[in-house]
Each structure stands twice: as structure tokens, then as C-alpha cells.
Amino acid sequence: KSVEFFLADQSSGADETRTGLIELEAMVAEGRHQEAIAHGEELLKLSTSAHRLGQLRFLLAQSHLALAQPDKAASLLREAHAHFESVDDALMLAECMGYEAHVAAMTQQPEAQQLAERALAICRAIKPVPAPTEARLLSILATVHVANRGWDTAITLYEEAIAAAGSVFDLSRMAKMYSGLSLAYRETGHVDAAVKYA
């Protein structure tokens, strides 16, 4: 376990970053990434409960990724990964590893596929399986296969991701999955299917 884990303040008392973390999460969700980074950096400077540092770093990494800053996101994700692993938070570990796989794919690192597969395995070990996380991880793994020109596997994974998403209403994510599926079908010569998902 990390040093942070042992130094953590586990009390349910007021934590000066609690409200700030809620605000940070809202900023990230609303796409206010520059503001989220500034706010998150200020929160990191505070004497923060170690139990909040993992989530804080994870949210900061998301904003850095949204602003095409994979190097900054990667270091935050490594720290968040260590935190979630030390506190046995399987869901957040899977989420974190999914973003690590996304960064690896963006920067053309060979470990992208392995990270995405490990994240998906961790996610699927949670009962019941969290469908939104599973759909996101399947989509990331499919994207890795598209980058590696593994079209047939990408098609299968995108179809699984769409099915897993079910009634999850995230139009942006669904549009990306359908776009990736269309590309994979087009590359395998299935023009009719490509047009269907375009």
C-alpha cells in the first residue's frame, strides 16, 4: 500500500477539499477543462485527505486528456492508479486503467492493448458488471484494434460496446463508437454496413 494510504484521514469530518472535489467533478463533466485544471491544481496544494487524492488526480487527468495533454494526464493517472490499487477500489482502478490505455493509444505505446484488456477484466470481475464502464472500456479496446488495423476484432468490440451501453445516454460516446464501427466495416470492405453506422 502507498504511503498516502497509511497517512490518510479517514474521518467523516469536514474535509476542506470535499466541496472542491464536487465542484471539480462538475467542471470536468461540463467540459470546463481549463477551469478544472486550475481548480484541481489548487486543491492539490491543500492539505488533502489521501482518500480524495486518487479521485482528484483522476479528474485532473481527464481534463488534461480533453485538452490533448497526454503527458500530464499520464503522470496523474499513474498516481491515481497506485491509489485505487492500494485501497482496493476495483471500479476506479478499471476506469483509471482504461484512461491509461487511452493515453497509450494516443501516444502509440505498445502497452495500450494490454492495459485495456486488463482494465476490462477487472471491470468484468465486479458483480454486477458496471455497464457504462464496460462499454467505455470495450470502446477503448476497439479503438486500439482500429489503430493496429485489427478490423474484425474492432468490429466485434464496438458491437459489444454498443450493446453494453444499452440505455446509457451519452450521445458523444455513442457517436464515437458508431464512427469507429463504421471505419472498421469500411476497411474490411463492408461498405453497406459502414454506411449504416456512419
Stockholm file with secondary structure:
# STOCKHOLM 1.0

chainA/1-198         KSVEFFLADQSSGADETRTGLIELEAMVAEGRHQEAIAHGEELLKLSTSAHRLGQLRFLLAQSHLALAQPDKAASLLREAHAHFESVDDALMLAECMGYEAHVAAMTQQPEAQQLAERALAICRAIKPVPAPTEARLLSILATVHVANRGWDTAITLYEEAIAAAGSVFDLSRMAKMYSGLSLAYRETGHVDAAVKYA
#=GR chainA/1-198 SS CCHHHHHCCCCCSCCTTHHHHHHHHHHHHTTCHHHHHHHHHHHHHSCCCHHHHHHHHHHHHHHHHHTTCHHHHHHHHHHHHHHHHHTTCHHHHHHHHHHHHHHHHHTTCTTHHHHHHHHHHHHHHSSSCCHHHHHHHHHHHHHHHHHTTCHHHHHHHHHHHHHHHTTCCCHHHHHHHHHHHHHHHHHTTCHHHHHHHC
#=GC SS_cons         CCHHHHHCCCCCSCCTTHHHHHHHHHHHHTTCHHHHHHHHHHHHHSCCCHHHHHHHHHHHHHHHHHTTCHHHHHHHHHHHHHHHHHTTCHHHHHHHHHHHHHHHHHTTCTTHHHHHHHHHHHHHHSSSCCHHHHHHHHHHHHHHHHHTTCHHHHHHHHHHHHHHHTTCCCHHHHHHHHHHHHHHHHHTTCHHHHHHHC
//
